[in-house]
Amino acid sequence: MGGIGEQNASGEDGILNNRDFTFYLCARLLSQVAVQMQSVAVGWQVYALSGDVLDLGLIGLAQFVPFVVLVLPAGQVADHYDRRLIITLCFAVQTLCGLLLLMFSKVGLTATWPIFAVLVLFGGARAFLMPTSQAILVNLVPAENFGRAVALSSSTFHLAVVVGPGLGGALYLAGPVVVYAVVSALFAVSLFLMFNTRSNRKIPAGRETASGYSSGHSLLEGLRFVWTRPAILGALSLDLFAVLFGSATALLPAYASDVLKIGPVGLGLLRTAPAIGAALIAVILTFHPINQRVGRWMFGGVALFGVNTIVFGLSTNATLSFVALAFMGAGDMVSVYIRHLLVQVATPDTIRGRVSAVNSVFIGASNELGEFESGITAKWFGLVPSVIIGGIATLVVTFVWRSLFPVLGRMDHFPKPEKPEPVPPFGKEGKEGARIVKG
């Protein structure tokens, strides 16, 4: 892949032998496998109960509403409390959600609202889990291994997305009860692993409000940081609008049932396709990370995503649909890798949780809100036209953003890390800790 430089192999053994990083990766892998299995089961179960594509969009909306309400406060919590403990508690709530879905399915569901109620709770847990998971990575590995850790973490995620949907679709043949039982068990094991993970981060001793610095001002610190850095703002907003309009995955249950006619097992295979493409790119990036022409790779990845969304929308062949989804995942992985590394490298640890929360808002809006948008457009324009329109919109966004954020398009290398500049605890600005300056 042109523009992808060689990675220095120093520190490779260290990161692979890092006990806490390994525990975190295993917990992340198992929990994401559970999430993917649950997504397949919920999507098929809801569509089987109602037969309405709008309900597929409501699955995303049910998770997005609590997410968007809680994610900014969650970022502040991640900056002031034990990130390991926060993730552990989130896994506990996800375990509870799995058990509730198991119980509802066991007694026999005739309506969809109990599923949506559980998804609201699940979305609340995800609001705390996403920014904290992004922020904790730098606390588990040495700085020189951070880029490799990002790629490995992404690889683990996409491995889960490869394994989870297929497994969930196959187990669904035995009924949703079986799927949710396995999901609950996987969440429980993830909880155990995360509880036994240790972090090298020191919890801040002071509180910003102690010096008269308003909690509201602190809460919005991540937004201000992103807003004043055009490259980061451009990368986050590009991903937001591209995936918002091009989110075809929410409609996969309807595609598998009505267009391709391949059943729940086929649905599971379709959901694995983007992850297979993404996982292959993630493996390549682990050993050959992008370190040149960063901006061009970012826009190229999003354009690849949009083109293959259109191909998927036009396809009536299961194999072609699978290939198109795989290329969508490959393009998305390039975008995700650059965005995540750009945000984490340029953010001081003192506000990393809040900046990660802003990043999570963009991700959550593009995913869950994108699913709702897909359900609405499918209801208005029809299943196939809605996907094609979404792919075209993604390409339009790519070209428009190239003009709106030229600094991102011209970016050749990742910026140098920003460092905190110490200030007196009770200085004129009334702010404890550190002021953010360019390093």
N, C-alpha and C positions, 0 to 999 in steps of 0.2 A: 504494500500500500504506500504510494508515493507520499512523502512528507511525514512519514512515521519513522522516528529515529530509533536507534538502538538504545536499549536500556542497560545501564551498568548493572552487572550481576551482583555487585557487592551488597551484602545484607539480605540476600535472598533466603539463605538458610535460617537467618535470625527470625525473619517474619514468619516463615513456615513452622518454626519451632516455638513461636511465642504462644504460651499456654492460654493466656487470656484472649488474645486475638482469635485463636483457634476455637475457643469456647463460644466467643461471640459469633463467629462465622457459622458454627454448627447450629447455634440457637436461631440465627437468622435464616439459615437454610431450612430447618424443620418448620419454623413458623410460616415461612413463605410458601412452602409446600402445602401446609394446612390452609393458608389463605386462598391459594389457587384451587385446591380441591373444593373448598367451600364456595368459591365463586361459580364454579361449574355447576355444583349441586343447586345453589340458590337460583341461578339463571334458568336452568332447565325446569326446576320445580315451580318457579313463579310463572314461567311461560306456559307450562302444562296446566296450571290452575286457572289462568286468566285468558291465555291466547291473545293477549294485547301487547303490541310492541312498545306502547307507552309505559307499561309496567317495567319493561327492561330498562327504560330510562330512569324510572323512579327508584330502581335499585341504587343507581349512582347518586341520585339526589338525596336519598335517605342517609347516605354516608357523608355526603358533602356538607349538609347544613350544620351538623354538630362540629364537623371538622373545621369549617371556616370560622365558626364562632370561637372555638377554643384554641386554635393553633398558635396565634400570637402570644396569648398568655402562657401557652405551653413552652414556647421558646424562652420566655423569661424564667420559667421554672427550671428549664434545662441549664440555664446559666448560673443558677443560685443553689441548686440541690444536686444530690448524687445522681448522675445520669444513669448509672448502672441500676440503681433502685427504681428509677422512673420506668425504664424499659422492662424491668421485672414485673412491676405492677401492671403495665400495659399487657404483658403476656398473660397475667392472671385474669384480666378482664376479657381478653380474647378467648381464654379457656372457658370462662363462664358463658360467653356467647355461643361457642360450639356446643356446650351442654344444653343450652336453651333450645337451639335449633334441633338437637337430638330429641329432646323431650317433646317439642311440638310435633315433630314428624312421627314420633312413636305413638302419640295419641290420635294422629290422623288430622292433617290440615285440610280445611275446606275453603279457607280464605287466605289472602296474601298479607294482611295487615300484621299478624304476629311476626312474620319474617322481616317486614320493614321496621318494626319496633326493635328487633334485635340488631338490625343493621345500623340504626341510630346510635345504639350503645357502642357498637363496633367502631363506628366513625369517630366517636368521642375518644376511644382508646387510641385510634390511629392518629388523632390530632396531637397527642403527646408523644407517640412512638416515632413519628417521622422526623421531626426536628432533632429529637434527642439521639436517634440512631445516626443521623448525619453528623451531629456534633461530637459524638463519643469516639468516632474512629480515630481522630488525631490523638486521643488520650490512651490508645491501646498500642500504638506502634511508634518507633522512633521517627523523627522528622524525615530522615533520608529515605524511609520506606513508605512514606505516605502515598505517593503516586501509585506504587505497586499495590498497596492496601486498597485503594479506591477501585482499581481494576479487579482485584480478587473478590472484593465485596460485591461488585456488580456481577462478576461471573457467578458467584454463589446465588445471587438473586435470580439470574436468568436460568441457572440450572434448576432452581426450584420451579420456575415457570415452565420449564420443559417437562419435568417429572410430574408436577402437581395436577395440571389439567387432565392429562392422559389417565393418570391413576384415579382421579375423581370421576371421570367419565366411565371408566371400566367398573369401578365399584358401584356407580349409580345403577348399574344393571341389577344389582341386588337390593336396590332401594336407597333412599336418602338417609335412612337410619344408619346404615353401614358407613356411609361417607362421613356423616357428622360424628360418629363414634371414633373413627380414625383421626379426624380433624381435632377433636378434643384431646386425644392422647398426644398428638404431636405438639399442640400448644402447651400441654403440661410438661413435656420433656424440655421444650424451649425455656419455659419458666425456670426449671431446675438448673439448666446450664447457665442461664443469665444470672441467677442468684449466686452462682459460684464463680462468676467472672469478677476480676479485680481491675480497677482503673488507676492510672497514675496521676489523675487530676486532683488538685487540691481545691476543696470547696471554698469560695470566697468568704472571708470572715465577716465582712461588713455588709450592710444593706444600703442601696442607693438612697432609700427614703430616709435613712438615719441622718443624712447631711442636708435634708430639705429638698433633695432632688426628687421630683414628682415621679410616682410610679407610672403615670401615664406617659411622661417623657421617656422613661426607661423602656416602657413597653414598645414604643415606636422607634427605638434606636435602630433596630434592624431595617425598618423601612427607610429611614433617613440614610443609612449606610448604602443600601442598594440604589436609592434614588440619585445619589451623588456620584455614582460610578456607571457611566453610560455602557461600558462593555458588559458589566454584570446585568444591568437592567435590560439591555438588549437581548442577552442570552436567555434570561428567564422569561421575558415576555414573548420572545420568538417561540420557545417551546410551548408556552401557555396557549397561544392562539393557533399554532400549527396543530397541536394534538386536540385542542378543543373542537376544531372543525373536522379533523380527520380521524376521530375516535370511532372506528368501525367495530371494535371488539365487543361493545355492549350489545350489538345486534347479531353476534355470532349464534346465539341459540335459535333465532328466527332463520338465519341463513342455513344452519345445519338442518333445521326441521323442514323449511318450506322451499328453499332454493336448491340446496345440494342434496337434501334428503338422505343424510348420513347418520342420524340418530345421536344419542348422548355420547357414544364412544367417538364418533366423528367430531362432535363438538369439542371433546377433550383434545383431540389431535389438532384441530384448528387453533385452539388456544395455546398449544405448545409451539406452533410455528413461529410467531414473532420471537419467542424466547430462544429458539434454536438459532435463528439468525443473529440475535443479539449476543448469545453466548459465544458463538464463533468469533465475533468481532471482539468481545471482551477478552477472550483467550489471547488473541493477537495483540491487543493493547497491553496485556499484562507483560509481555516480553518486548513489544515494540510500541511504546506509548507515543501518542501524537505530541511532538514538540516543535513542529514547524507548520506555518500556514494554518494556525489554529482556527482563525475566523472562517477561512474557506472550507475547512472540514466541517465546521458547525453548520454553515448554510447548505453545504452539499448533502449532509446527512438528513436534514429536514426535507430538502427537495426529493431525495430518494424515497423518503417516507410518503410524501404526497403522491408521487407518480405511481407507486405500488398500491396506494389506497384506491386510486382510480382503476387499476388493473383488477384488484380484488372485487370492486363493485361491478365490473363488467363480466367477471368470470361466472360460468355455470359448471365448471369442471373442478372437482375437488382437489386434484393435484395442482392445477394452476393456482387455485385459491390458496393452497398451502404454501406454494413458492412465493406468491405475492406477499403473504403475511410474513414470511421469513425475511424477505427484503425490507419490509416495513420495520421489523425488529432490528435489522442491521443498521438501517439509517438512524433509527431512534437511539440506538446504543452509542453511536458516535456523538450525537447531540447530548445525551445524558452524561457521558464521560467528560466532555469538555465543560459543560455547565457545572457539574459537581466539583471538578478540580479547580475551576476558575473561582467559584464561590469560596471553597474551603481554604485555598492557598492565600487568597487576598483578605481573609477575615481573621482578626485577632481572636484568641480564645475567649476573652472576656465578654464578647458579644456573639460568639459563634452560634449559640443556641437560638438567639433572636433572629440572626440572619438566616440560619437554617429554617426557622419557622416561616420566614418570608418565602424562602425557596419552596417550602412545603405547601404554602398557599398556592403558589403558581402550579406546582405539580398536581395538587388536589383539584384545583379548578380545571386543569386540563384533562384530568382523568375522570373524576366523578361527575363534574359539571359537563364534561364532554359527553359522557354516557347519557346524561339527561338530554343534552342537545340532540344527540343522535336519535333518541326515542321520540322527541318532538318532531324532528324533520322527517323521520320515517312515518310518523302518523300523518303528517301534512302531505308529503310528496310521494310516499311509497318507500319500500325497503331499499330497493336497488338505486333509485335516483338519489336518495339521501346520502348514500356512501359516495357516489360519484361527485356530487356537489361538494361534499366534505373534502375530497382529495383535491379538487380544483381550488377550493378556498385555501388549502394548505400551501399550494404553490404560489398563489397570489400573496399570501402573507410572507412567504420567503423572499419574494422580489421586493415587496414594499419595505420590509425590515432591513434589507440590504441598503436601501436609501436612507431610512430613518436613523440607522446606527452604523455609519461608515467606519467608526472606530473599531467596531466588532469585526466588520468585513476585512479591515486591513490588519487585524491583529496577527502577528507572526509567531509570538511566543507568549506563554503565560506570564502574567506580571509577577514582580517580586513580592514576597509576603509582606503584609503590613504589620507593623509592630505597635504595641501600646506605648505611649509616652507618659511616664509617671507624672502625676500632679499632686499637690498637697491634698490630703483627705478632705479638708474643708476649705478649698480654694474659692476664688471669687465666683467661679461658675457654679459652686454649690454641688459639685459632682465628685463622688468618691471613685477611687480606683485608677482609671486610665482614660486618656483622651486619645482618640484614634488619629494617627497621622500616617502619611505615606512613608513606607520604608525604602 
